[in-house]
Amino acid sequence: MAYVNPQPTGAALASYYPSKYYGSRHPIFKDFFMGLRADKLGKPREGARVLDIGCGRADFLLACRERGWGVAGVEQAESPVMALRDELRIDIKSPEQLAEFPSGSFDAVTLWHVLEHMADPREVLRHAHRVLTPGGRLLVEVPNFGSWQARLGGKIWYHLDVPRHLLHFDRGTLDHLLSSCGFRPRERSTFSLEYDVFGMGQTLINRACRKPNYLFQVLIRQPVATGLRDKVVTFALLLPAFAIAGIASLAAPLVDRGGVLRVISEKVEPRTQR
């Protein structure tokens, strides 16, 4: 298990999540990719509900609601989405309020690129287990520390994001964590159209730049101060880097080395002691 040590806590950790951290995507990307995420849950039965822990700007929840899900979310109290809860008509609570959700009240719980941010992932998964209905599904997606792009990128890997990413999972560590918290993994994938090609392409470009992830910051409309050299290098390498990334991202998942780990698990009830 790879992890940040020492881990920032309290105000130090909070300082890495300013309001601009959440950025914003172009509607074309937002609607398309959030729709792909929502479709991975399948068609909901009547009255089915999903809880998205780490819901960001609630774009995923809005996509789920369009498909017939009842929705609720969890996000940091300082997140911009908290001011929009009433307008969006979504019950969004802070992590400290997770216990307020009734037991067995959700058919699915999702954590999209959230678990790696958690200092105590077991506590989060215990709450997820509690609020799920019997046999309910947990969907977790995290960066794959065992991926080709992680090995290629090293300290400039696009998904590393130290110190916000406190934990770094490979397949073995994620499976072990889920199993130990009462979940049985059912489906696995290491490919994400949303992250895989871009993660590899940005990682390749990062190797030639002085500051990493300039292209990503542009795409989420959160430009950062960087030199002219990095801007020129980024756009000069754009086509060749993403051509290579496309080929690598098709091959890597064939050997479980894609850029992300996505696991859909089933809630397992503890065995009754005799």
N, C-alpha and C positions, 0 to 999 in steps of 0.2 A: 504494500500500500504506500503510495507516494503522497506526501502531504507537506504543507507549508509549516516551517518550524523556525522561529517561534510564530505562533498565529497572532495576528492583531486582534484586539478585543475592544469592546465598548466604543468610545468616541473615535479611536484610531481606525477601527474597521468601518464605522459609519462614514468617515470622511472619504472613503473610496466609492461611495454611492451618492454623489450629488444628484440633484434632480435631472441634470443633463445626461447622466449615465444612461437613462432609459431611452434616449434618442427618439427617433421616429423613422419609419420606413415609408418609401413611396407606396401609395395605395395599391399599385399593380403587384408589387412584391408582397405586401402585407396580406392582401386578399387571397392571393394564389397560395402562398405557403401556409397561412393559417387554415385555409380550406383543406390542404393536404394533411395537416395535423389532425383536424377534426375528423376527416374520413378514416383515419387509422382506428378510431373508436368504433367504427361500424354504425349501423342504423340503430338508434335507440328504441327501446320498447316504450310504450306509453307511460309517462310519468317518470322516466329515468332522469337521474341527475348526475352531473359531473362537478367535481371540485378540482380547480387548478391551483396548485400551490406554487407561488411565485408567478402570478398572473400578469406581471408587467403592466401594460396599458389595456389589458383585457381583450386584446384583439382575438385571441384564440377562443375565449369564452363567447364572444359575439358570433364567431363562426359556428360554434357548437349550438348556440341558441337558434341560429338560422336552420339548423338540421334537426331541430326538435328536442334538444336537450334542455332540461332545467339546469341552471348554472349558478355557481358560487366560486369565490376566489379568495386567495390569501396573498397579501403583499405587504411590504414594509410600510409602517405608518407614515413615513415621509414621502412615499411615492406619489407622483402626480395623479395617479388613478384614484387615490382616496378622495380627492375633491370632486370626482366625477361619478361617484357611486350612485347618487340619487338620479342623476341624469341618465346613466346607463341602465338603471334599474337592476343592478346586480349586487348581491350581498357579498361584500368584500371585507374581510377582517384582517387584522394584523397577526403576525405569528404568535404573539402573546395571547391572542383570542381564539386560537385553534381549538382549545378545549370546549368552546361554546357551541361548536357544531355537534348536534346529537349523534349518538352512536347509531351505526347502521343506516345513515341517512343518504348515502351516495352509492350509486352503482359503479362509478369509476372515479379514480383519483389520478391526476396527471402531475408530473414534475418534469417540465421541459427545460433542461439545462439549468437546473436549480440545485440538485443534491450536492454538486461539487462546491457550492457556496456555503454549505451548512457546517458549522462547527460540531454539531451533534446530529448527524443524519439518522441515528437510531431513534432519537426522540421524535423527529418528523415522521418517520416510517411507522412508529407506534401509533401516532395520531391517525395516520392514513389507514392503518389496519382497523382501528376502532370505528372510524366513521363509515367504512365500507360495509355494504350488505354482505351476507354470506355468499361466497363465491364471486364477490365483486372483483373488478380488475384494477390493477395499478400499472400505469404506464410511466416508465422512467427513461429519459434520454440524457446522456452525459457525454462529454468528449471522451474519446477512446485513447487512453494513455498507452495502449499497446498498438496504436495505429502506425502505419508507414509515415504519415505526415508528422506524428509526434517524434519519431526517431529521426526523421530528416531535419525537422526544425530545431530540436533541442530547446534552448532557452528563448528562441524567437518563434516558436510554434504559435500559430494564430490562436489556438484554443487554450494556451497555457494561462494567460491572464492572472499572473501573480500580482498582488496577494488576494484578489477577490476569489479566485478558485483555490479554496483551502485544501481540497482533496482531489486526487487524480486517480480515476478508476480504470482498471483493465477488466476483461471479462470475468476472470476468477474472483477478484475482490468484489465486484458488483453482485455477482451471483451469490457469493457467500453472505454478503450483507442482507440481501433480500430474503434469502432462505432463513437466516437467523432471526428475522423480524416477522416471520409468519407468512411469507409469500412463496408460491411455487412458480418459478419462471416457466412460461408456456411458449412464447415466441421471442426470437432474438433477431436483430439485424445490426449490421455495422455500416449501413449506407443511408445517407440522408441527402436528397436532392437539394434541400435547403442549405446544408452546411458542408457537405463532403467536398464537392468540387471547389467551392469558394475557399474552404479551409486550406486545401492543398495549394491552390493558386496564390492566396495571400501569403502562405508560408514560404513559397518559392520566391515571391517578390521581397519578402522581409529579409531574405539572405543578402540582398543587394542594397538594402536601405539602412540608414543610420537609426531611424525610429521605426518601430514595427506598426503594421495595421493602418497605414494612412488611407488606403482605399476603403477599408471597412468604415472608418470614421466619416468619410465623404458620403457613403451610401446611406448611413443612418442620420445624415444631416447634422453631424456633430464634428465639424472640422477642428483639428488641433494644429497648433503651431508647429510647422515643420519647414525645413529648408527647401530651397528651389531644387536642389539636387534630388531629394527624395521624390518630389513631385514628378520630375522629368523621368527618373528611373522607373517609377511606378507605372506611368502610362506607356513608356517605351517597352516594358516587359509584359504588358497586359495580355496581348494576344498569345505570345509563345508560352507564357507561364500557365495560362488557362487551357491551352491546347494540351500541354503535358498533364495538367491537373485532371482534365476530362478523361484521358486514357488511364491514368493511375487510379482514379476514383471508380472506374468500372472494374478494374482488376483487383484492387485491394479487398473489397468485401467478399470476394470468392474465397479468400483465405482468412476471413474474420479480421482483416486489418484496415477496415474503413475508418473514416475520421470520427465517427460517433458510435456509441453503444446505445441501442434502444431495446428495452426489455419490457414485454407485457407479461405481468404475473397475475396469478389468481390468489385471492385471499384464502388462507388455510386456517381452519379453526384448530385451536390447541387440542391435543388428545386428552380425553377425560382420564384422570388418574383412578386406578382401581385399588 
